Amino acid sequence: MKKTPLNQVHRELGARMVDFGGWDMPVQYSGVIEEHLAVRHAAGIFDVSHMGEIEVSGDNALEFIQRLTINDAAKLVDGQVQYSAMCYPEGGVVDDVTLYRFKDTHLLFCVNASNTDKDFAWMQQVLTESALSNVVLSNRSAEFAQFALQGPQAEEILSTLTGVRLADIAYYHFCEGEVAGIKMIISRTGYTGEDGFELYMPSSTAVEIWKQLMSAGSGYGMLPIGLGARDTLRLEKGYALYGHELSREISPLEAGLAWITKLDKDDFVGKAALVAQKSAGVPRRRVGLMMQERGIPREGYPVFAGEREVGVVTSGTMSPSLKVGIALALVDSEVAQFDTDLTVAVRNHRMRARVVRPPFVK
């Protein structure tokens, strides 16, 4: 398995390690619920160095990205981040990504860890088919380590290690600055729904920066956070996860990502299929489900309207914040209206659930 630079540090902290898409990663340290609530009420630090970083540069970099992605990258300004996705010609999703603009000739994608090689190959294919010159693609994933510092105390903790005016970094914006004397990308983004930062640094500095951050956060109730709490946190906010709410078989319109699918911009890969799907009527929709009985909906559980099976749970858990079962599900559009009563087959027992609008935790 692949390892992040912090592999030994995680083991010294007593983390339970698991195979996550070919990476040896910590699923929990002290416990999923304790870690989850630390992020909601104080702060948590995540090692997300397994994520991929792919650089796009050259005179035609922006034109290439417009062809590659479904959002409108032309609206970005220097220092801004954009959530987007790449689609296949049939309309399914290659991956969801975040895009960082340094300038119109220098941009950086952050992609999902298990998709990095696939994404890079796809970008190369689209670039070849586009016949654009003066575009350079570079897979720089091995050069970067990445940490996420999340929670209401994140800014105060990070401010003790940097002279950067963190309050000046707006949500979904970034800057380059020093943290603990190391130059890095400081991005006001995250996957928890809380305020916080994602830090991109040279891999060789990861262990030292982690120790500095752990020390800085020790008086604020900050904990190291594993993949288990990362998943429950994103699920409480209704955020999609590739391989669950997004896949080659699920379009961004079905996945609830119409807001980043700019069908009015110039042609991009998958546009024709998505225009046709919207015109014909999107057949399935991603919805939030809140259990009305004491049961935990899990991925793969079927969803029913009366006696008719109308969909499937794509992600589900017992919400640590709400102490009730919550789920994201892909269901027939006709039953996707909010406040619709459905049932979920939880271990073969039909349990009542209601369609709600995420986020589950405001």
C-alpha positions as CSV (number, residue, x, y, z in Angstrom):
1,M,0.0,0.0,0.0
2,K,1.0,3.6,-0.5
3,K,1.9,5.6,2.6
4,T,1.8,9.3,3.4
5,P,4.8,10.9,5.0
6,L,3.0,10.7,8.3
7,N,2.5,6.9,8.3
8,Q,4.8,6.3,11.3
9,V,3.4,9.3,13.2
10,H,-0.1,7.9,12.9
11,R,1.1,4.6,14.3
12,E,2.8,6.3,17.2
13,L,-0.5,8.1,18.0
14,G,-2.2,4.7,18.2
15,A,-4.3,5.1,15.1
16,R,-6.2,2.2,13.7
17,M,-4.9,1.9,10.1
18,V,-6.9,0.6,7.1
19,D,-6.5,0.1,3.4
20,F,-8.2,3.1,1.8
21,G,-8.1,3.0,-2.0
22,G,-4.6,1.5,-1.9
23,W,-3.4,3.9,0.8
24,D,-2.5,2.9,4.4
25,M,-4.6,5.5,6.3
26,P,-5.8,6.2,9.8
27,V,-9.5,5.5,10.2
28,Q,-9.6,6.6,13.8
29,Y,-7.4,7.6,16.8
30,S,-9.5,8.1,20.0
31,G,-12.8,7.2,18.4
32,V,-15.1,8.4,15.6
33,I,-17.7,10.2,17.8
34,E,-15.1,12.0,19.9
35,E,-13.1,13.1,16.9
36,H,-16.3,14.2,15.1
37,L,-17.5,16.3,18.0
38,A,-14.0,17.9,18.4
39,V,-14.2,19.2,14.9
40,R,-17.8,20.6,15.4
41,H,-16.9,22.3,18.7
42,A,-13.2,23.0,18.7
43,A,-10.8,21.8,16.0
44,G,-9.4,18.7,14.3
45,I,-6.4,18.0,12.0
46,F,-6.6,15.5,9.2
47,D,-3.7,14.0,7.1
48,V,-5.1,14.2,3.6
49,S,-1.7,13.8,1.9
50,H,-3.1,10.9,-0.2
51,M,-5.1,13.4,-2.3
52,G,-3.7,14.1,-5.8
53,E,-2.4,17.4,-7.2
54,I,-2.3,18.0,-10.9
55,E,-0.9,21.2,-12.4
56,V,-2.0,22.8,-15.6
57,S,0.1,25.5,-17.1
58,G,0.7,27.3,-20.4
59,D,-0.9,29.9,-22.6
60,N,-4.0,27.8,-23.3
61,A,-4.4,26.3,-19.8
62,L,-7.7,28.0,-19.1
63,E,-9.1,27.1,-22.5
64,F,-8.2,23.5,-21.9
65,I,-9.8,23.5,-18.4
66,Q,-13.0,25.0,-19.8
67,R,-13.1,22.0,-22.2
68,L,-12.3,19.5,-19.4
69,T,-14.6,20.6,-16.6
70,I,-18.3,21.3,-16.1
71,N,-18.1,24.5,-14.1
72,D,-17.1,27.9,-15.6
73,A,-13.4,28.3,-14.8
74,A,-13.4,31.6,-16.7
75,K,-15.1,33.2,-13.7
76,L,-12.2,32.5,-11.4
77,V,-9.9,35.3,-10.3
78,D,-6.3,34.8,-9.1
79,G,-6.3,33.3,-5.6
80,Q,-9.7,31.7,-5.9
81,V,-10.8,28.1,-5.6
82,Q,-13.6,26.4,-7.5
83,Y,-15.5,23.2,-6.9
84,S,-16.0,21.4,-10.2
85,A,-16.1,18.0,-11.9
86,M,-15.0,16.2,-15.0
87,C,-17.4,14.1,-17.1
88,Y,-17.3,11.3,-19.6
89,P,-19.0,12.0,-23.0
90,E,-21.9,9.9,-21.8
91,G,-22.5,12.3,-18.8
92,G,-21.1,10.2,-16.0
93,V,-18.5,11.6,-13.6
94,V,-14.8,11.0,-14.0
95,D,-14.1,12.8,-10.7
96,D,-15.1,15.8,-8.6
97,V,-12.2,18.2,-8.1
98,T,-11.2,21.5,-6.6
99,L,-9.4,24.0,-8.9
100,Y,-6.9,26.6,-7.7
101,R,-6.1,29.6,-9.9
102,F,-2.7,31.2,-9.4
103,K,-3.1,33.0,-12.8
104,D,-4.7,32.2,-16.1
105,T,-1.6,30.3,-17.2
106,H,-1.1,28.4,-13.9
107,L,-3.8,26.4,-12.2
108,L,-3.8,23.4,-9.9
109,F,-6.3,20.6,-9.5
110,C,-6.8,18.7,-6.2
111,V,-8.3,15.3,-7.1
112,N,-9.5,12.3,-5.1
113,A,-6.7,10.0,-4.0
114,S,-7.9,6.7,-5.6
115,N,-8.6,8.6,-8.9
116,T,-5.3,10.4,-9.3
117,D,-3.8,8.1,-12.0
118,K,-7.1,7.7,-13.8
119,D,-7.7,11.5,-13.7
120,F,-4.2,12.3,-15.0
121,A,-4.7,9.8,-17.9
122,W,-8.1,11.3,-18.6
123,M,-6.7,14.8,-18.7
124,Q,-4.0,13.7,-21.1
125,Q,-6.6,12.1,-23.4
126,V,-8.8,15.2,-23.4
127,L,-5.8,17.4,-24.1
128,T,-4.7,15.2,-27.0
129,E,-8.3,15.3,-28.5
130,S,-8.6,19.0,-28.0
131,A,-5.5,19.7,-30.2
132,L,-4.6,22.6,-28.0
133,S,-0.9,23.5,-27.9
134,N,1.0,25.4,-25.1
135,V,-0.6,23.3,-22.3
136,V,1.6,21.4,-19.9
137,L,0.1,18.8,-17.5
138,S,2.2,17.7,-14.5
139,N,1.2,15.2,-11.9
140,R,2.8,16.7,-8.8
141,S,1.1,14.5,-6.2
142,A,4.3,13.0,-4.8
143,E,5.7,16.5,-4.1
144,F,2.8,17.6,-1.9
145,A,1.7,16.7,1.6
146,Q,-1.7,18.1,2.6
147,F,-3.3,18.7,6.0
148,A,-6.9,19.9,6.7
149,L,-7.3,22.0,9.9
150,Q,-11.0,22.3,10.5
151,G,-13.3,23.6,13.2
152,P,-14.4,26.9,14.9
153,Q,-10.9,27.2,16.5
154,A,-9.0,26.5,13.3
155,E,-8.1,30.2,12.5
156,E,-6.9,31.0,16.0
157,I,-4.7,27.9,16.1
158,L,-3.2,28.5,12.7
159,S,-2.6,32.2,13.5
160,T,-0.1,31.2,16.1
161,L,2.2,29.7,13.4
162,T,1.9,32.2,10.6
163,G,2.1,36.0,9.9
164,V,-0.5,35.7,7.1
165,R,-3.6,37.6,7.9
166,L,-6.0,34.6,7.8
167,A,-9.1,36.8,8.3
168,D,-8.3,38.3,4.9
169,I,-8.6,34.8,3.2
170,A,-12.2,34.5,2.1
171,Y,-14.0,31.2,1.8
172,Y,-12.9,29.3,-1.3
173,H,-9.8,31.5,-1.7
174,F,-6.2,30.9,-1.0
175,C,-2.8,32.5,-0.7
176,E,0.9,31.4,-0.6
177,G,2.5,32.1,2.7
178,E,4.7,30.6,5.5
179,V,3.5,28.4,8.3
180,A,6.1,27.6,10.9
181,G,8.7,29.0,8.5
182,I,7.7,26.7,5.6
183,K,6.2,28.2,2.4
184,M,2.9,26.6,1.4
185,I,-0.6,27.1,0.0
186,I,-3.1,28.2,2.6
187,S,-6.6,27.5,1.4
188,R,-9.8,28.4,3.2
189,T,-11.6,25.2,2.1
190,G,-12.6,21.9,3.6
191,Y,-14.8,18.8,3.6
192,T,-16.5,19.2,7.0
193,G,-18.8,22.2,6.7
194,E,-16.8,24.0,9.4
195,D,-14.5,26.9,9.0
196,G,-10.9,25.9,8.4
197,F,-8.0,25.5,6.1
198,E,-6.3,23.1,3.8
199,L,-2.5,23.4,3.7
200,Y,-0.4,22.2,0.8
201,M,3.3,21.8,1.7
202,P,6.4,20.0,0.4
203,S,6.3,16.4,1.4
204,S,9.6,16.6,3.1
205,T,8.3,19.1,5.7
206,A,5.1,17.2,6.6
207,V,6.2,15.6,9.9
208,E,7.6,18.8,11.3
209,I,4.5,20.9,10.3
210,W,2.2,18.2,11.8
211,K,4.1,18.3,15.1
212,Q,4.0,22.1,15.1
213,L,0.2,22.1,14.4
214,M,-0.5,19.5,17.1
215,S,1.5,21.5,19.6
216,A,-0.3,24.7,18.7
217,G,-3.7,23.1,18.9
218,S,-3.1,21.3,22.2
219,G,-4.7,24.1,24.3
220,Y,-7.8,24.4,22.1
221,G,-9.1,20.8,22.3
222,M,-7.8,19.9,18.9
223,L,-7.6,16.2,18.0
224,P,-6.1,14.2,15.1
225,I,-9.0,13.0,13.0
226,G,-9.3,9.8,11.0
227,L,-11.2,8.8,7.9
228,G,-14.2,7.6,10.0
229,A,-15.0,11.1,11.3
230,R,-14.1,12.7,8.0
231,D,-17.0,10.6,6.5
232,T,-19.5,11.4,9.2
233,L,-18.7,15.1,9.1
234,R,-19.1,15.4,5.3
235,L,-22.3,13.3,5.5
236,E,-23.9,15.6,8.1
237,K,-23.3,18.4,5.6
238,G,-24.6,16.4,2.6
239,Y,-21.4,16.5,0.7
240,A,-21.0,14.0,-2.2
241,L,-18.2,11.4,-2.1
242,Y,-16.9,9.9,-5.3
243,G,-17.8,6.2,-5.6
244,H,-21.0,6.8,-3.6
245,E,-23.0,9.8,-4.8
246,L,-20.8,10.3,-7.9
247,S,-19.5,7.7,-10.4
248,R,-19.3,6.9,-14.1
249,E,-23.0,5.7,-13.8
250,I,-24.2,8.8,-12.0
251,S,-24.4,12.2,-13.7
252,P,-23.8,15.5,-11.9
253,L,-27.5,16.4,-12.5
254,E,-28.6,13.2,-10.7
255,A,-26.0,13.8,-8.0
256,G,-27.4,17.2,-7.0
257,L,-24.6,19.2,-8.7
258,A,-26.6,21.1,-11.2
259,W,-25.3,24.3,-9.5
260,I,-21.8,23.6,-10.8
261,T,-22.9,22.2,-14.2
262,K,-22.8,25.3,-16.5
263,L,-24.8,24.1,-19.5
264,D,-24.7,27.7,-20.9
265,K,-20.9,27.8,-21.4
266,D,-19.0,26.7,-24.5
267,D,-18.8,23.0,-25.3
268,F,-17.2,20.7,-22.7
269,V,-16.8,17.0,-22.4
270,G,-20.2,15.5,-21.6
271,K,-22.2,18.6,-22.3
272,A,-24.4,17.1,-25.0
273,A,-25.4,14.2,-22.9
274,L,-26.2,16.4,-19.9
275,V,-28.3,18.8,-22.0
276,A,-30.2,15.8,-23.4
277,Q,-30.7,14.4,-19.9
278,K,-32.0,17.7,-18.6
279,S,-34.3,18.1,-21.6
280,A,-35.8,14.6,-21.2
281,G,-36.1,14.9,-17.4
282,V,-33.4,13.8,-14.9
283,P,-34.6,10.2,-14.0
284,R,-33.0,10.0,-10.5
285,R,-32.1,12.5,-7.8
286,R,-29.8,12.5,-4.9
287,V,-31.7,13.3,-1.7
288,G,-31.2,13.5,2.0
289,L,-33.1,11.0,4.2
290,M,-33.6,11.4,7.9
291,M,-34.8,8.3,9.7
292,Q,-38.1,8.5,11.6
293,E,-37.4,5.3,13.5
294,R,-34.3,4.1,15.4
295,G,-32.3,2.5,12.6
296,I,-29.0,3.2,10.8
297,P,-29.3,3.4,7.0
298,R,-26.2,2.0,5.3
299,E,-24.8,2.1,1.8
300,G,-26.6,-0.3,-0.5
301,Y,-29.9,-0.5,1.5
302,P,-32.9,-0.3,-0.8
303,V,-35.4,2.6,-0.5
304,F,-39.2,2.1,-1.0
305,A,-42.3,4.1,-1.7
306,G,-45.0,1.9,-0.5
307,E,-44.2,-1.6,-1.9
308,R,-42.2,-0.2,-4.9
309,E,-38.4,0.0,-4.7
310,V,-37.5,3.5,-5.8
311,G,-33.8,3.8,-5.0
312,V,-30.8,3.0,-2.9
313,V,-28.8,4.5,0.0
314,T,-25.5,5.8,-1.3
315,S,-24.1,6.8,2.1
316,G,-25.5,6.5,5.6
317,T,-24.6,6.7,9.3
318,M,-25.8,7.5,12.8
319,S,-25.3,11.3,13.0
320,P,-23.0,12.0,16.0
321,S,-24.4,15.5,16.2
322,L,-28.1,14.7,15.9
323,K,-28.1,11.1,17.2
324,V,-30.4,10.0,14.5
325,G,-29.9,8.0,11.3
326,I,-29.2,10.0,8.2
327,A,-28.4,9.1,4.6
328,L,-27.9,10.3,1.1
329,A,-29.8,8.3,-1.4
330,L,-30.4,8.1,-5.2
331,V,-34.1,7.8,-5.8
332,D,-36.6,8.1,-8.7
333,S,-37.2,11.8,-9.4
334,E,-41.0,11.4,-8.7
335,V,-40.4,10.7,-5.0
336,A,-37.5,13.2,-4.5
337,Q,-39.7,16.0,-3.2
338,F,-38.9,17.3,0.3
339,D,-41.0,15.9,3.1
340,T,-41.9,12.8,1.1
341,D,-42.3,9.7,3.4
342,L,-40.3,6.7,2.3
343,T,-39.0,3.5,3.9
344,V,-35.5,2.1,4.1
345,A,-34.9,-1.7,4.4
346,V,-32.6,-1.7,7.4
347,R,-31.5,-5.3,7.8
348,N,-34.7,-6.4,6.0
349,H,-36.9,-4.4,8.3
350,R,-38.7,-1.5,6.6
351,M,-38.1,1.6,8.6
352,R,-39.7,5.0,8.0
353,A,-37.6,7.9,6.6
354,R,-38.3,11.3,5.3
355,V,-36.8,13.2,2.4
356,V,-35.0,16.3,3.7
357,R,-32.8,19.0,2.2
358,P,-29.2,18.7,3.3
359,P,-27.2,19.8,5.2
360,F,-28.6,17.8,8.1
361,V,-26.5,19.9,10.5
362,K,-26.8,23.6,9.8
